Amino acid sequence: MSGKESIPLEEGLWESDDSGINKLLGHRCRLCGELFFPRKKNGVCTYCQERDLETVKLSDYGRVVTFTVVYQRPAGGFYRGVVPYAYGVVELPEGIRFMTLLTSNDLESIEVGSKVRLVIDPLFEDDEGKQILTFKFEVVEE
């Protein structure tokens, strides 16, 4: 990354350890065991309504379940990243699935079942010149 100031798109989605390994942060309900990403802001399990959630570090590898390549910027101005981009569902070994940006040197080479790993990348530069960082999953060779 460049020498520009970088800030996360949203605080608390991931953390980096001392060796630079990034992990997404989820919640696990201590009563029913349900797993959530992102963490529940209200602290309530949507399955059993328990209020005892623990923060867990999720795996940094997963598999593509489904995806699409987007060639035109979405309407509404909310997406300020590069086009084209890939967007899809990733499943982690813990069984949790969520939608995320996907990245690859060749977007056309992404396939259902592709192995992916977590990366933290710039999404766009804000009006003050700060890089806004987000999590993505990058296709990796097996």
HELIX and SHEET records of a PDB file:
HELIX    1   1 LEU A  107  SER A  109  5                                   3    
SHEET    1   A 6 SER A   6  PRO A   8  0                                        
SHEET    2   A 6 GLN A 131  VAL A 139  1                                        
SHEET    3   A 6 ARG A  97  THR A 103  1                                        
SHEET    4   A 6 TYR A  85  GLU A  91 -1                                        
SHEET    5   A 6 TYR A  61  VAL A  70 -1                                        
SHEET    6   A 6 LYS A 115  GLU A 125 -1                                        
SHEET    1   B 3 TRP A  14  SER A  16  0                                        
SHEET    2   B 3 ASN A  22  CYS A  29 -1                                        
SHEET    3   B 3 LEU A  35  PHE A  36 -1                                        
SHEET    1   C 3 TRP A  14  SER A  16  0                                        
SHEET    2   C 3 ASN A  22  CYS A  29 -1                                        
SHEET    3   C 3 LEU A  53  LYS A  57 -1                                        
END                                                                             
